[in-house]
Amino acid sequence: MRNLLVTLTIAALMLGFCLGCNRHVESLDPVRDLPSPLAAPVNLSVLIGNQAATLTWEMTDPTDVDYYRIYAADLANAAYTLRDTSSALTRTVTGLLLNREYFFKVAAVRSAGTEGKRSASVSVRIPAVSLVIAGNNEFTNSRSVEVALNAGLGATEFKLSEDSTFSSAPIENFTAQTRFELSTGDGIKRVYARYYYGDGSRTNAAIFDEITLDTRAMISSFTFAPASVLQTGDTVTFTLTAGESKGTASASFVGAPNISLYDDGVSPDATSNDGVYAGRWVIPVGVSANGVEVEGKFTDGAGNEALPAKAPNLMTIRPIPQPVSIVSTLAISTYQIDILWTQATSPDFRSYRLYRGTTATVTASSTLVTTVNNKTAVGYTDTSLNANTMYYYRVYLVDSFGVSTPSNVDSARTLVNVAPDPVTLAGALSNDSVTFKLSWTRSAVVDFASYRLYRRDTPGVTPSDQLVQIINVAGTDNVTDFVPGPATVYYRIFVFDRSGLMSAGSNEIQLTK
């Protein structure tokens, strides 16, 4: 019985297993369908720029599109490589080579990175495109300007406008040169160009040039300083305010050349761009002015000339007279030096002023020797000098305005002093038998000071004896001496120079009455 139960149990289990082999078990995961691929962008077009191409396209169903990939190739059937990406329906590809053909395709990309089909290709050849206004000048003073158009090969038409959208701009047959009327009002003007080609392509609005329209210039102020009476060698600063930089300015007055002014006040090579022009001018020799008007002129960068402006003060320049030259200085004695100079050429001559010093630095503060008011008197003998001493001289030429100019410095040394030579004395009783008459040979010493006559009652007369008389004139050669009563006297005469040196005594004579 027990064996029967076991057998029945096994049989039941085997039956259940077999029945399970035909049973269908549902999966726990739902069925996932593969997504349909993204469609290719359509209506891909290209606009030519300056070494750039602006691509635009459309997407019929932008759902699930994260961004777009732009592919480029050098040949239509060559392999395309990724050139750029864009999150919008347009992209400007830059850095393209001139005169080279490019082929582009665009594909949409999902956020997961799945790329859709690529668009049909579009090709473009990049020409060297540009426009140049008025020969690339920075300024123009006319609204009508010449425009040079450079569109490369194949250009058939163009548009010009100051509006980058070219709204209402007419399309014209292409020509390399044309004229364009700028809008009214001074300021920076930007002109855009669009070129059309025979293959149906065109450029975008990135091609432009700029120029500043400037139709007037003005001077708001013009001054110079200092405003006092000037003279040769003084520095004058001129300042002209025009309100715009990159122009040319100058100052002028009768008797002087045009003086250039610069925007930075220093040179034509650098500017401070503040529209204030200045210049420093050192008054040269020979320029003079007596209360004349000073005029400032200005031409701006566009060529507009402003009305000249007058400085509020007048220009007065007293020229320094041309100096004279000392020709020679010659010592003629122990106390005299002769000075000779050239004659003045200044028409406004007033005087020569001779100065002396004991060093080579002689100025108008040194010792004034003399003032000579005669224009033709060109020499002077300086006296009262010390022997064997070096003296320096300078002549200042003074004009009628009180302006002076110094000559060169010259020098000479006075002679070494030596005692005068003695003279010869003679004498006799005068006809009245009362006085003695004495005479002598004249002294030839240049620095003569005096004769001194001495006497005594015994031989051996010296300067310690009685002084009979001092004679200060070198040309005097006789005197009389009264001696009371019958007497015998002895005489001797001595010569003294300006330095006090005394000659040896003359011969001694004896006279009796």
One Martini backbone bead per residue (centre of mass of N, CA, C, O) as a GRO file, in nm:
protein
  513
    1MET     BB    1   0.058   0.062  -0.021
    2ARG     BB    2   0.297   0.246   0.013
    3ASN     BB    3   0.410   0.215  -0.276
    4LEU     BB    4   0.162   0.330  -0.418
    5LEU     BB    5   0.178   0.628  -0.315
    6VAL     BB    6   0.454   0.698  -0.433
    7THR     BB    7   0.383   0.646  -0.726
    8LEU     BB    8   0.150   0.857  -0.748
    9THR     BB    9   0.315   1.106  -0.679
   10ILE     BB   10   0.519   1.102  -0.910
   11ALA     BB   11   0.313   1.108  -1.133
   12ALA     BB   12   0.196   1.385  -1.063
   13LEU     BB   13   0.452   1.554  -1.098
   14MET     BB   14   0.504   1.483  -1.396
   15LEU     BB   15   0.239   1.600  -1.502
   16GLY     BB   16   0.290   1.892  -1.411
   17PHE     BB   17   0.549   1.946  -1.579
   18CYS     BB   18   0.432   1.901  -1.854
   19LEU     BB   19   0.219   2.118  -1.839
   20GLY     BB   20   0.432   2.361  -1.802
   21CYS     BB   21   0.559   2.355  -2.096
   22ASN     BB   22   0.281   2.509  -2.223
   23ARG     BB   23   0.331   2.776  -2.072
   24HIS     BB   24   0.272   3.142  -2.066
   25VAL     BB   25   0.501   3.406  -1.973
   26GLU     BB   26   0.500   3.718  -1.873
   27SER     BB   27   0.665   4.006  -1.885
   28LEU     BB   28   0.772   4.271  -1.674
   29ASP     BB   29   0.854   4.425  -1.930
   30PRO     BB   30   0.802   4.653  -2.153
   31VAL     BB   31   0.768   4.735  -2.473
   32ARG     BB   32   1.032   4.877  -2.698
   33ASP     BB   33   1.049   5.125  -2.931
   34LEU     BB   34   1.218   5.254  -3.179
   35PRO     BB   35   1.322   5.554  -3.277
   36SER     BB   36   1.290   5.787  -3.492
   37PRO     BB   37   1.461   5.957  -3.705
   38LEU     BB   38   1.591   6.245  -3.781
   39ALA     BB   39   1.547   6.486  -3.979
   40ALA     BB   40   1.644   6.681  -4.226
   41PRO     BB   41   1.739   6.965  -4.304
   42VAL     BB   42   1.611   7.256  -4.471
   43ASN     BB   43   1.687   7.514  -4.669
   44LEU     BB   44   1.981   7.552  -4.727
   45SER     BB   45   2.181   7.849  -4.677
   46VAL     BB   46   2.406   8.116  -4.809
   47LEU     BB   47   2.623   8.376  -4.688
   48ILE     BB   48   2.852   8.618  -4.766
   49GLY     BB   49   3.156   8.711  -4.620
   50ASN     BB   50   3.441   8.800  -4.443
   51GLN     BB   51   3.566   8.509  -4.440
   52ALA     BB   52   3.255   8.410  -4.451
   53ALA     BB   53   2.960   8.198  -4.353
   54THR     BB   54   2.602   8.212  -4.358
   55LEU     BB   55   2.389   7.981  -4.216
   56THR     BB   56   2.063   7.854  -4.313
   57TRP     BB   57   1.763   7.687  -4.176
   58GLU     BB   58   1.525   7.414  -4.153
   59MET     BB   59   1.268   7.255  -3.932
   60THR     BB   60   0.989   7.069  -3.940
   61ASP     BB   61   1.082   6.903  -3.656
   62PRO     BB   62   1.215   7.024  -3.350
   63THR     BB   63   1.167   6.790  -3.192
   64ASP     BB   64   1.433   6.681  -2.987
   65VAL     BB   65   1.620   6.914  -3.050
   66ASP     BB   66   1.934   7.035  -2.934
   67TYR     BB   67   2.121   7.049  -3.199
   68TYR     BB   68   2.371   7.143  -3.445
   69ARG     BB   69   2.559   7.024  -3.727
   70ILE     BB   70   2.849   7.137  -3.905
   71TYR     BB   71   2.956   7.056  -4.231
   72ALA     BB   72   3.270   7.016  -4.422
   73ALA     BB   73   3.402   7.064  -4.764
   74ASP     BB   74   3.605   7.083  -5.060
   75LEU     BB   75   3.419   6.863  -5.188
   76ALA     BB   76   3.134   6.717  -5.282
   77ASN     BB   77   3.262   6.400  -5.241
   78ALA     BB   78   3.382   6.448  -4.983
   79ALA     BB   79   3.467   6.442  -4.672
   80TYR     BB   80   3.298   6.529  -4.388
   81THR     BB   81   3.351   6.777  -4.138
   82LEU     BB   82   3.350   6.910  -3.840
   83ARG     BB   83   3.305   7.270  -3.783
   84ASP     BB   84   3.025   7.314  -3.618
   85THR     BB   85   2.784   7.464  -3.392
   86SER     BB   86   2.414   7.491  -3.310
   87SER     BB   87   2.110   7.617  -3.146
   88ALA     BB   88   2.032   7.736  -3.413
   89LEU     BB   89   1.920   7.830  -3.756
   90THR     BB   90   2.223   7.952  -3.735
   91ARG     BB   91   2.560   8.016  -3.886
   92THR     BB   92   2.890   8.153  -3.857
   93VAL     BB   93   3.161   8.085  -4.059
   94THR     BB   94   3.496   8.120  -3.996
   95GLY     BB   95   3.815   8.127  -4.148
   96LEU     BB   96   3.809   8.155  -4.450
   97LEU     BB   97   3.922   8.115  -4.762
   98LEU     BB   98   4.015   8.264  -5.034
   99ASN     BB   99   3.909   8.145  -5.331
  100ARG     BB  100   3.724   7.913  -5.198
  101GLU     BB  101   3.553   7.612  -5.196
  102TYR     BB  102   3.249   7.524  -5.017
  103PHE     BB  103   3.088   7.254  -4.829
  104PHE     BB  104   2.758   7.208  -4.679
  105LYS     BB  105   2.617   7.051  -4.379
  106VAL     BB  106   2.321   6.953  -4.181
  107ALA     BB  107   2.253   6.830  -3.840
  108ALA     BB  108   2.059   6.680  -3.609
  109VAL     BB  109   2.049   6.668  -3.236
  110ARG     BB  110   2.014   6.493  -2.966
  111SER     BB  111   2.066   6.476  -2.628
  112ALA     BB  112   2.195   6.178  -2.662
  113GLY     BB  113   2.357   6.215  -2.959
  114THR     BB  114   2.167   6.172  -3.186
  115GLU     BB  115   2.191   6.166  -3.532
  116GLY     BB  116   2.070   6.278  -3.809
  117LYS     BB  117   2.009   6.372  -4.101
  118ARG     BB  118   2.147   6.514  -4.367
  119SER     BB  119   2.167   6.760  -4.564
  120ALA     BB  120   2.185   6.923  -4.818
  121SER     BB  121   2.406   7.073  -5.010
  122VAL     BB  122   2.618   7.368  -4.996
  123SER     BB  123   2.778   7.623  -5.186
  124VAL     BB  124   3.092   7.829  -5.165
  125ARG     BB  125   3.271   8.119  -5.263
  126ILE     BB  126   3.538   8.308  -5.131
  127PRO     BB  127   3.567   8.632  -5.154
  128ALA     BB  128   3.720   8.943  -5.182
  129VAL     BB  129   3.562   9.161  -4.963
  130SER     BB  130   3.471   9.516  -5.003
  131LEU     BB  131   3.479   9.862  -4.880
  132VAL     BB  132   3.570  10.205  -4.980
  133ILE     BB  133   3.587  10.523  -4.836
  134ALA     BB  134   3.749  10.779  -4.957
  135GLY     BB  135   4.030  10.625  -4.963
  136ASN     BB  136   4.037  10.570  -4.641
  137ASN     BB  137   3.945  10.803  -4.500
  138GLU     BB  138   3.851  10.948  -4.196
  139PHE     BB  139   3.750  11.205  -4.355
  140THR     BB  140   3.465  11.423  -4.444
  141ASN     BB  141   3.303  11.727  -4.600
  142SER     BB  142   3.116  11.530  -4.770
  143ARG     BB  143   2.833  11.348  -4.848
  144SER     BB  144   2.970  11.290  -5.116
  145VAL     BB  145   3.103  10.969  -5.192
  146GLU     BB  146   3.350  10.752  -5.269
  147VAL     BB  147   3.306  10.402  -5.374
  148ALA     BB  148   3.475  10.099  -5.331
  149LEU     BB  149   3.424   9.783  -5.496
  150ASN     BB  150   3.479   9.443  -5.359
  151ALA     BB  151   3.359   9.112  -5.498
  152GLY     BB  152   3.485   8.973  -5.706
  153LEU     BB  153   3.386   8.715  -5.882
  154GLY     BB  154   3.052   8.735  -6.026
  155ALA     BB  155   2.939   9.010  -5.992
  156THR     BB  156   2.617   9.189  -6.061
  157GLU     BB  157   2.526   9.319  -5.779
  158PHE     BB  158   2.407   9.591  -5.554
  159LYS     BB  159   2.413   9.732  -5.214
  160LEU     BB  160   2.353  10.046  -5.040
  161SER     BB  161   2.379  10.124  -4.678
  162GLU     BB  162   2.309  10.244  -4.340
  163ASP     BB  163   2.138   9.981  -4.342
  164SER     BB  164   2.174   9.645  -4.253
  165THR     BB  165   1.885   9.563  -4.400
  166PHE     BB  166   1.828   9.727  -4.671
  167SER     BB  167   1.601   9.914  -4.650
  168SER     BB  168   1.514  10.057  -4.953
  169ALA     BB  169   1.748   9.953  -5.113
  170PRO     BB  170   1.878   9.957  -5.408
  171ILE     BB  171   1.938   9.774  -5.693
  172GLU     BB  172   2.254   9.736  -5.866
  173ASN     BB  173   2.475   9.743  -6.089
  174PHE     BB  174   2.782   9.645  -6.112
  175THR     BB  175   3.055   9.845  -5.971
  176ALA     BB  176   3.366   9.960  -5.861
  177GLN     BB  177   3.237  10.255  -5.882
  178THR     BB  178   3.078  10.490  -5.654
  179ARG     BB  179   2.819  10.688  -5.525
  180PHE     BB  180   2.742  10.832  -5.192
  181GLU     BB  181   2.486  10.942  -4.971
  182LEU     BB  182   2.500  11.080  -4.685
  183SER     BB  183   2.381  11.152  -4.405
  184THR     BB  184   2.285  11.376  -4.199
  185GLY     BB  185   2.518  11.480  -3.996
  186ASP     BB  186   2.762  11.477  -3.794
  187GLY     BB  187   2.980  11.190  -3.804
  188ILE     BB  188   2.962  10.859  -3.792
  189LYS     BB  189   2.973  10.652  -4.088
  190ARG     BB  190   2.793  10.357  -4.197
  191VAL     BB  191   2.857  10.137  -4.473
  192TYR     BB  192   2.677   9.899  -4.653
  193ALA     BB  193   2.721   9.579  -4.829
  194ARG     BB  194   2.570   9.402  -5.116
  195TYR     BB  195   2.632   9.104  -5.296
  196TYR     BB  196   2.569   8.972  -5.625
  197TYR     BB  197   2.552   8.658  -5.799
  198GLY     BB  198   2.521   8.448  -6.072
  199ASP     BB  199   2.468   8.185  -5.867
  200GLY     BB  200   2.273   8.335  -5.627
  201SER     BB  201   2.458   8.461  -5.442
  202ARG     BB  202   2.534   8.635  -5.126
  203THR     BB  203   2.586   8.872  -4.906
  204ASN     BB  204   2.609   9.008  -4.614
  205ALA     BB  205   2.615   9.276  -4.357
  206ALA     BB  206   2.943   9.272  -4.280
  207ILE     BB  207   2.993   9.483  -4.501
  208PHE     BB  208   3.206   9.765  -4.417
  209ASP     BB  209   3.238  10.125  -4.363
  210GLU     BB  210   3.407  10.414  -4.222
  211ILE     BB  211   3.316  10.766  -4.163
  212THR     BB  212   3.377  11.110  -4.100
  213LEU     BB  213   3.151  11.365  -4.078
  214ASP     BB  214   3.286  11.701  -4.158
  215THR     BB  215   3.160  12.048  -4.211
  216ARG     BB  216   3.319  12.188  -3.961
  217ALA     BB  217   3.507  12.465  -3.813
  218MET     BB  218   3.651  12.583  -3.491
  219ILE     BB  219   3.734  12.857  -3.265
  220SER     BB  220   3.713  12.919  -2.917
  221SER     BB  221   4.034  12.972  -2.860
  222PHE     BB  222   4.315  13.227  -2.830
  223THR     BB  223   4.651  13.223  -2.695
  224PHE     BB  224   4.923  13.395  -2.513
  225ALA     BB  225   5.241  13.332  -2.333
  226PRO     BB  226   5.343  13.596  -2.236
  227ALA     BB  227   5.206  13.944  -2.232
  228SER     BB  228   5.461  14.077  -2.227
  229VAL     BB  229   5.746  14.212  -2.286
  230LEU     BB  230   5.970  14.095  -2.525
  231GLN     BB  231   6.260  13.888  -2.614
  232THR     BB  232   6.522  13.751  -2.708
  233GLY     BB  233   6.476  13.404  -2.597
  234ASP     BB  234   6.200  13.387  -2.541
  235THR     BB  235   5.907  13.204  -2.431
  236VAL     BB  236   5.621  13.107  -2.621
  237THR     BB  237   5.273  13.022  -2.555
  238PHE     BB  238   5.041  12.855  -2.754
  239THR     BB  239   4.665  12.845  -2.754
  240LEU     BB  240   4.426  12.617  -2.916
  241THR     BB  241   4.069  12.582  -2.934
  242ALA     BB  242   3.861  12.332  -3.126
  243GLY     BB  243   3.731  12.033  -3.029
  244GLU     BB  244   3.934  11.878  -3.234
  245SER     BB  245   4.116  11.635  -3.366
  246LYS     BB  246   4.343  11.589  -3.629
  247GLY     BB  247   4.462  11.861  -3.690
  248THR     BB  248   4.563  12.197  -3.786
  249ALA     BB  249   4.786  12.439  -3.629
  250SER     BB  250   4.842  12.806  -3.591
  251ALA     BB  251   5.075  13.082  -3.558
  252SER     BB  252   5.068  13.448  -3.626
  253PHE     BB  253   5.277  13.733  -3.735
  254VAL     BB  254   5.419  14.010  -3.805
  255GLY     BB  255   5.760  13.901  -3.863
  256ALA     BB  256   5.669  13.592  -3.862
  257PRO     BB  257   5.638  13.277  -3.875
  258ASN     BB  258   5.482  12.999  -3.870
  259ILE     BB  259   5.340  12.834  -3.580
  260SER     BB  260   5.325  12.527  -3.469
  261LEU     BB  261   5.055  12.322  -3.353
  262TYR     BB  262   4.970  12.074  -3.098
  263ASP     BB  263   4.770  11.843  -2.937
  264ASP     BB  264   5.024  11.800  -2.713
  265GLY     BB  265   5.246  12.047  -2.741
  266VAL     BB  266   5.506  11.899  -2.905
  267SER     BB  267   5.409  11.704  -3.154
  268PRO     BB  268   5.304  11.531  -3.454
  269ASP     BB  269   5.315  11.216  -3.327
  270ALA     BB  270   5.131  11.315  -3.081
  271THR     BB  271   4.816  11.278  -2.901
  272SER     BB  272   4.545  11.383  -2.675
  273ASN     BB  273   4.252  11.427  -2.800
  274ASP     BB  274   4.129  11.739  -2.698
  275GLY     BB  275   4.152  11.993  -2.907
  276VAL     BB  276   4.431  12.108  -2.794
  277TYR     BB  277   4.656  12.349  -2.912
  278ALA     BB  278   5.022  12.363  -2.892
  279GLY     BB  279   5.315  12.596  -2.852
  280ARG     BB  280   5.668  12.648  -2.846
  281TRP     BB  281   5.849  12.971  -2.873
  282VAL     BB  282   6.161  13.088  -2.967
  283ILE     BB  283   6.298  13.387  -2.994
  284PRO     BB  284   6.467  13.505  -3.244
  285VAL     BB  285   6.692  13.659  -3.406
  286GLY     BB  286   6.541  13.961  -3.549
  287VAL     BB  287   6.275  13.966  -3.395
  288SER     BB  288   5.997  14.199  -3.419
  289ALA     BB  289   5.748  14.387  -3.215
  290ASN     BB  290   5.471  14.649  -3.214
  291GLY     BB  291   5.172  14.578  -3.137
  292VAL     BB  292   5.063  14.301  -3.262
  293GLU     BB  293   4.874  14.076  -3.410
  294VAL     BB  294   4.750  13.748  -3.323
  295GLU     BB  295   4.704  13.444  -3.515
  296GLY     BB  296   4.469  13.178  -3.544
  297LYS     BB  297   4.475  12.847  -3.697
  298PHE     BB  298   4.231  12.600  -3.848
  299THR     BB  299   4.237  12.249  -3.959
  300ASP     BB  300   4.071  11.984  -4.007
  301GLY     BB  301   4.061  11.647  -4.099
  302ALA     BB  302   3.846  11.733  -4.343
  303GLY     BB  303   3.940  12.048  -4.438
  304ASN     BB  304   3.829  12.253  -4.250
  305GLU     BB  305   3.813  12.604  -4.214
  306ALA     BB  306   3.857  12.824  -3.983
  307LEU     BB  307   3.817  13.103  -3.839
  308PRO     BB  308   4.012  13.326  -3.747
  309ALA     BB  309   4.196  13.409  -3.445
  310LYS     BB  310   4.233  13.648  -3.193
  311ALA     BB  311   4.420  13.767  -2.968
  312PRO     BB  312   4.366  13.968  -2.684
  313ASN     BB  313   4.667  14.034  -2.731
  314LEU     BB  314   4.965  14.191  -2.793
  315MET     BB  315   5.273  14.193  -2.972
  316THR     BB  316   5.595  14.247  -2.798
  317ILE     BB  317   5.930  14.288  -2.940
  318ARG     BB  318   6.257  14.322  -2.811
  319PRO     BB  319   6.539  14.318  -2.956
  320ILE     BB  320   6.845  14.202  -2.937
  321PRO     BB  321   7.125  14.333  -2.993
  322GLN     BB  322   7.396  14.324  -3.161
  323PRO     BB  323   7.697  14.248  -3.076
  324VAL     BB  324   7.997  14.334  -2.985
  325SER     BB  325   8.361  14.340  -3.029
  326ILE     BB  326   8.656  14.280  -2.886
  327VAL     BB  327   8.965  14.337  -3.027
  328SER     BB  328   9.132  14.492  -2.787
  329THR     BB  329   9.387  14.474  -2.520
  330LEU     BB  330   9.617  14.737  -2.393
  331ALA     BB  331   9.901  14.786  -2.225
  332ILE     BB  332  10.062  15.118  -2.151
  333SER     BB  333  10.091  15.071  -1.837
  334THR     BB  334  10.062  15.050  -1.493
  335TYR     BB  335   9.746  15.211  -1.535
  336GLN     BB  336   9.692  15.130  -1.851
  337ILE     BB  337   9.411  15.050  -2.079
  338ASP     BB  338   9.333  14.961  -2.402
  339ILE     BB  339   9.006  14.967  -2.566
  340LEU     BB  340   8.871  14.778  -2.852
  341TRP     BB  341   8.577  14.803  -3.070
  342THR     BB  342   8.307  14.747  -3.240
  343GLN     BB  343   8.056  14.865  -3.422
  344ALA     BB  344   7.738  14.927  -3.414
  345THR     BB  345   7.421  14.809  -3.589
  346SER     BB  346   7.203  14.925  -3.434
  347PRO     BB  347   6.934  15.150  -3.475
  348ASP     BB  348   6.888  15.156  -3.135
  349PHE     BB  349   7.110  15.319  -3.025
  350ARG     BB  350   7.264  15.438  -2.709
  351SER     BB  351   7.512  15.251  -2.579
  352TYR     BB  352   7.818  15.202  -2.417
  353ARG     BB  353   7.922  14.950  -2.169
  354LEU     BB  354   8.203  14.940  -1.955
  355TYR     BB  355   8.344  14.651  -1.805
  356ARG     BB  356   8.512  14.540  -1.495
  357GLY     BB  357   8.751  14.280  -1.393
  358THR     BB  358   8.949  14.019  -1.208
  359THR     BB  359   8.773  13.826  -1.378
  360ALA     BB  360   8.615  13.645  -1.637
  361THR     BB  361   8.357  13.739  -1.480
  362VAL     BB  362   8.164  13.959  -1.670
  363THR     BB  363   7.917  14.194  -1.577
  364ALA     BB  364   7.665  14.427  -1.495
  365SER     BB  365   7.793  14.399  -1.184
  366SER     BB  366   8.033  14.523  -1.243
  367THR     BB  367   8.258  14.754  -1.316
  368LEU     BB  368   8.200  15.072  -1.422
  369VAL     BB  369   8.385  15.262  -1.636
  370THR     BB  370   8.189  15.341  -1.891
  371THR     BB  371   7.987  15.569  -2.096
  372VAL     BB  372   7.906  15.552  -2.448
  373ASN     BB  373   7.712  15.764  -2.680
  374ASN     BB  374   7.899  15.717  -2.922
  375LYS     BB  375   7.887  15.510  -3.193
  376THR     BB  376   8.192  15.578  -3.311
  377ALA     BB  377   8.302  15.516  -3.027
  378VAL     BB  378   8.551  15.234  -3.000
  379GLY     BB  379   8.717  15.357  -2.743
  380TYR     BB  380   8.929  15.308  -2.438
  381THR     BB  381   9.095  15.444  -2.143
  382ASP     BB  382   9.204  15.285  -1.869
  383THR     BB  383   9.244  15.401  -1.539
  384SER     BB  384   9.354  15.354  -1.220
  385LEU     BB  385   9.557  15.121  -1.206
  386ASN     BB  386   9.731  14.846  -1.134
  387ALA     BB  387  10.016  14.701  -1.123
  388ASN     BB  388  10.054  14.396  -1.237
  389THR     BB  389   9.741  14.353  -1.354
  390MET     BB  390   9.458  14.169  -1.422
  391TYR     BB  391   9.213  14.258  -1.675
  392TYR     BB  392   8.858  14.258  -1.744
  393TYR     BB  393   8.640  14.287  -2.041
  394ARG     BB  394   8.306  14.436  -2.121
  395VAL     BB  395   8.061  14.507  -2.374
  396TYR     BB  396   7.755  14.683  -2.362
  397LEU     BB  397   7.477  14.692  -2.564
  398VAL     BB  398   7.245  14.965  -2.584
  399ASP     BB  399   6.922  15.037  -2.640
  400SER     BB  400   6.633  15.237  -2.656
  401PHE     BB  401   6.484  15.003  -2.459
  402GLY     BB  402   6.724  14.878  -2.263
  403VAL     BB  403   6.854  14.663  -2.426
  404SER     BB  404   7.108  14.414  -2.374
  405THR     BB  405   7.443  14.309  -2.497
  406PRO     BB  406   7.720  14.109  -2.488
  407SER     BB  407   8.036  14.062  -2.519
  408ASN     BB  408   8.323  13.969  -2.512
  409VAL     BB  409   8.612  13.865  -2.336
  410ASP     BB  410   8.890  14.067  -2.228
  411SER     BB  411   9.256  14.106  -2.169
  412ALA     BB  412   9.502  14.267  -1.937
  413ARG     BB  413   9.831  14.362  -1.830
  414THR     BB  414   9.993  14.553  -1.645
  415LEU     BB  415  10.271  14.698  -1.584
  416VAL     BB  416  10.566  14.691  -1.447
  417ASN     BB  417  10.702  14.857  -1.187
  418VAL     BB  418  10.934  15.141  -1.210
  419ALA     BB  419  11.154  15.360  -1.159
  420PRO     BB  420  11.224  15.657  -1.241
  421ASP     BB  421  11.403  15.858  -1.414
  422PRO     BB  422  11.625  16.090  -1.392
  423VAL     BB  423  11.697  16.424  -1.381
  424THR     BB  424  11.826  16.744  -1.486
  425LEU     BB  425  11.980  17.006  -1.302
  426ALA     BB  426  11.937  17.367  -1.302
  427GLY     BB  427  12.097  17.702  -1.210
  428ALA     BB  428  12.018  18.053  -1.117
  429LEU     BB  429  12.048  18.379  -1.084
  430SER     BB  430  11.852  18.615  -1.114
  431ASN     BB  431  11.819  18.938  -1.227
  432ASP     BB  432  11.715  19.041  -0.933
  433SER     BB  433  11.896  18.901  -0.708
  434VAL     BB  434  11.667  18.719  -0.532
  435THR     BB  435  11.627  18.467  -0.716
  436PHE     BB  436  11.603  18.136  -0.808
  437LYS     BB  437  11.663  17.958  -1.115
  438LEU     BB  438  11.501  17.654  -1.212
  439SER     BB  439  11.591  17.359  -1.416
  440TRP     BB  440  11.479  17.074  -1.631
  441THR     BB  441  11.438  16.777  -1.739
  442ARG     BB  442  11.208  16.582  -1.875
  443SER     BB  443  10.992  16.336  -1.810
  444ALA     BB  444  10.907  15.998  -1.960
  445VAL     BB  445  10.707  15.893  -1.773
  446VAL     BB  446  10.389  15.764  -1.786
  447ASP     BB  447  10.331  15.754  -1.454
  448PHE     BB  448  10.319  16.036  -1.376
  449ALA     BB  449  10.304  16.267  -1.085
  450SER     BB  450  10.590  16.417  -0.988
  451TYR     BB  451  10.774  16.694  -0.876
  452ARG     BB  452  11.052  16.730  -0.630
  453LEU     BB  453  11.186  17.002  -0.449
  454TYR     BB  454  11.504  17.033  -0.283
  455ARG     BB  455  11.674  17.176   0.023
  456ARG     BB  456  11.997  17.310   0.148
  457ASP     BB  457  12.292  17.438   0.314
  458THR     BB  458  12.411  17.163   0.245
  459PRO     BB  459  12.532  16.903   0.137
  460GLY     BB  460  12.306  16.635   0.068
  461VAL     BB  461  12.031  16.605  -0.070
  462THR     BB  462  11.706  16.507   0.051
  463PRO     BB  463  11.367  16.414   0.113
  464SER     BB  464  11.421  16.530   0.421
  465ASP     BB  465  11.419  16.794   0.327
  466GLN     BB  466  11.329  17.079   0.203
  467LEU     BB  467  11.027  17.154   0.049
  468VAL     BB  468  10.968  17.358  -0.216
  469GLN     BB  469  10.817  17.178  -0.454
  470ILE     BB  470  10.517  17.068  -0.633
  471ILE     BB  471  10.499  16.913  -0.959
  472ASN     BB  472  10.218  16.780  -1.167
  473VAL     BB  473  10.357  16.858  -1.443
  474ALA     BB  474  10.548  16.712  -1.683
  475GLY     BB  475  10.594  16.988  -1.865
  476THR     BB  476  10.735  17.107  -1.634
  477ASP     BB  477  11.080  17.289  -1.614
  478ASN     BB  478  11.023  17.541  -1.403
  479VAL     BB  479  11.142  17.750  -1.124
  480THR     BB  480  11.121  17.960  -0.834
  481ASP     BB  481  11.340  18.073  -0.556
  482PHE     BB  482  11.322  18.216  -0.236
  483VAL     BB  483  11.606  18.359  -0.061
  484PRO     BB  484  11.704  18.509   0.210
  485GLY     BB  485  11.956  18.670   0.178
  486PRO     BB  486  12.258  18.576   0.209
  487ALA     BB  487  12.331  18.268   0.019
  488THR     BB  488  12.384  17.906   0.036
  489VAL     BB  489  12.249  17.649  -0.181
  490TYR     BB  490  12.096  17.323  -0.220
  491TYR     BB  491  11.987  17.107  -0.501
  492ARG     BB  492  11.709  16.866  -0.564
  493ILE     BB  493  11.535  16.636  -0.793
  494PHE     BB  494  11.228  16.440  -0.796
  495VAL     BB  495  11.057  16.145  -0.927
  496PHE     BB  496  10.707  16.057  -0.937
  497ASP     BB  497  10.473  15.811  -0.938
  498ARG     BB  498  10.158  15.669  -0.903
  499SER     BB  499  10.290  15.449  -0.691
  500GLY     BB  500  10.542  15.619  -0.538
  501LEU     BB  501  10.776  15.606  -0.701
  502MET     BB  502  11.131  15.692  -0.689
  503SER     BB  503  11.373  15.846  -0.805
  504ALA     BB  504  11.659  15.934  -0.853
  505GLY     BB  505  11.842  16.185  -0.801
  506SER     BB  506  11.957  16.443  -0.904
  507ASN     BB  507  12.158  16.662  -0.941
  508GLU     BB  508  12.362  16.874  -0.756
  509ILE     BB  509  12.321  17.218  -0.663
  510GLN     BB  510  12.486  17.544  -0.637
  511LEU     BB  511  12.372  17.849  -0.477
  512THR     BB  512  12.453  18.212  -0.486
  513LYS     BB  513  12.398  18.561  -0.313
   0.00000   0.00000   0.00000
